[in-house]
Structure formats: structure tokens, C-alpha cells
Amino acid sequence: MKQSLAVEEFLAGRRVVLAKFVAHRHKEVQNKAKKVVGIVNLYEVQCADGKAPTVQVWCPRSVQTMEQAVAQCPCQFKEGQRVVVEFDLMEPNQFDAKNGVIIRAVSVLPLE
């Protein structure tokens, strides 16, 4: 996504943030019965203001194991690459986020 398009999306009222990619990992999400209900991609990013939230994006519903997640949903970003994160919600979270803030993202795209 081009930076000008990201700015237009932001001005149109969509929640968009530019950040620098730092690290990636997968995590299983389980229900109370300890049954795996899905896999999430957790991207650690760093914003221009120095804050470093964790971005959560769900893998497709067909992905139900960590092996499938690694094979079908590999990380496409390089360390230090700038990304555009479109999100619905940003909230405090001590379980998934290393620094206490998690962004529940719709998409994470490379910035051109």
C-alpha cells in the first residue's frame, strides 16, 4: 500500500497506523475446554512515537494446527520493513502482548 493511500484511508475515518515490523510468531487460541479454536499471527511492531504494540491477525479458519500455520501463513515481512496496519480495536492485554498493548487488526500490508 502506498503511503498516500494509507493517509486517504485514515482521513476517510478508517483506523490505520504506519509502523515498523520487528518480529512475528504464531499462537494457538483455545476455548475453556482447551480445544483449539484458531491460530493467530502476532506481529510485534514499533510506531514512530516509540510505542511497540503487538498486532494480532487471525489465520484462515481452515488452519487449525501450528504446522499448518507455519506452512500456509508464513511471515511476509522483513525486520525493519514499514507496514500499514488497518485495525478495529486497540486495547491493553497482558497475555498476548509483550508490552501490554494489542491491536486487533483487519490487515497488515507492506508500505511501498
Secondary structure, DSSP 8 states (H G I E B T S, - for coil): --HHHHHHHHHTT--EEEEEEEEEEEEEEE-TT--EEEEEEEEEEEETTS---EEEEE--TT--SHHHHHHHS-----TT-EEEEEEEEEEE-TTT-SSSEEEEEEEEEE--
